Amino acid sequence: MSHLSEVYAKDLGVRIGEPIFEPHFYPVLEEDYITIHNDKKVPAKSYDYWEEVIIIVKKVFPEIKFLQIGSGKEPKIKTVDKFIPTQSIKQSAYIIKNSIMHVGIDSLPVHIASSLDKPIVAIYSHVYASTCGPIWNTKENYTIIESDRGGNKPSFSAKEYPKTINFIKPEEIANAILKKLGKKKSNRETIHIGEKYKENLYHIIPDEKYGFENKKIVIRFDLLHNEDNALHLFQKNKISVLTKKPVSENIISQGNIDNISYFSEEFDEEFVKQCKKFGVVLRLICTKEENLSDQRYKFFNEQVTLGEENKKIENNKEKIILPEDGFEIKSYSLYMKNSEAYTSLYEANGRDNLDDIFVDLDYLMIYSESNE
C-alpha cells in the first residue's frame, strides 16, 4: 500500500518536499530528555503501558527525563517527569528539536520529529506502519514497532477490543529506546498482562475498618464476612460486593452500590427479593454445574451464570507458564488486609498458594527480570 503522503501528492499533482516551519521558543529547563506522546482521540492508537516502558529505560538511564507533550487534554502518563501542554505545533516542535529522541504513537509529533531528523521510536497497530510512518528523517534514525495483531491484518478501526497496540510488550519499546541510546537491551520479560490490568480498584477484606473516600471499592465478603467493618464505606465510595451468603438489609439499603455478585450452589430467595426491592443490581453466580439448570429455572427472571473457581483456575493456568526461577507481579488494583496494601490476592495471602494468581489473572501484570 502507498504511503498517505504519496496519495495526497498524487491527488494534488505536487511533489513531496521538505517541511518548512520555524519552531517557537518554549522554556524547557531539562537538558537530556526524551519527548513522549500518547493520545486517546483515536482509542485504537492509545498505548496503555507507557509507564512500564519509562520504568525499564530509567533503570539504565535514571538521569534522562521523559517529557510528555500534547495539548493538555491527554491523560498524563504517571511515570513521566513532566507533562508540558503546549499552545501550538511550533512550541511542540521546539521541545522536540532540543530532545535527544521522540517516542510515541502514530501522531503529529512523530512527523515533526521526522522533519527535524530526530531519533524516533514509534508504535503502530490498527493501520500498516508503511502507510503513515515517518518519511523525512534518515532510515537509521527511526525505529518502527508494529503490533503483530495476533497474526491478523490491521482493523483500520478507531476502536478495537482487545486493542492490538497493547500486544506490543513494554520491553520491546524500551529495548528500542535503549539501543538508540547505545545500551544493550533490558533483561525484563513480560509473561502476561491481563485485560483488566489498568482497572484501579480497592479490594477490601473487612478484617478492620479501613478509611477510604471517593474510591472504587470491592468489598470481599466472600473472603471475610464482617458487615460492621464495611458499613461506613458505602457513604463516600462506589461499591461492588462479592459474597458467598446473603448480606443484611442494612447493607442492601445503602446507597452507592454498583452491584452485588452472589456466589452460591443454591441462591437464597429472600435475599434475591430484597435486592430487587432496593433496586440493587444482583449477579447470580452458581458454583455447582449440576445445580445450574435448576437455579436458572427457579430464578428465571435473573441472569444466572456458572462460576466454578476451580475451572477458572485451570483455564487460566493454560494461558501462561510461571517461570521456576521467580517472577514479579504488578497491578493497579490493591488488596487491603491486616492494615497493609497488597498488589494481588497472592501477595495478601502470603504468597503461599499459586492458585491465587490464576484467580486474579485478568488484573495482573506478571514479568521476570534476570540479574545478568
Secondary structure as UniProt FT lines:
FT   HELIX           4..12
FT   STRAND          33..37
FT   HELIX           43..45
FT   HELIX           50..60
FT   TURN            62..63
FT   STRAND          65..70
FT   TURN            78..79
FT   STRAND          82..85
FT   HELIX           89..97
FT   STRAND          101..105
FT   HELIX           108..115
FT   TURN            116..117
FT   STRAND          120..124
FT   HELIX           129..132
FT   HELIX           139..141
FT   STRAND          142..146
FT   HELIX           149..151
FT   HELIX           164..167
FT   HELIX           170..180
FT   TURN            181..182
FT   STRAND          188..193
FT   TURN            195..198
FT   STRAND          202..204
FT   STRAND          216..220
FT   TURN            221..223
FT   TURN            228..230
FT   HELIX           231..234
FT   STRAND          238..243
FT   HELIX           249..252
FT   STRAND          257..264
FT   HELIX           269..277
FT   TURN            278..279
FT   STRAND          282..286
FT   HELIX           289..291
FT   HELIX           292..298
FT   TURN            299..301
FT   STRAND          304..306
FT   HELIX           309..317
FT   TURN            318..319
FT   TURN            324..325
FT   STRAND          328..330
FT   STRAND          334..337
FT   TURN            338..339
FT   STRAND          340..342
FT   HELIX           345..348
FT   TURN            349..351
FT   HELIX           355..359
FT   HELIX           361..363
FT   STRAND          365..369
//
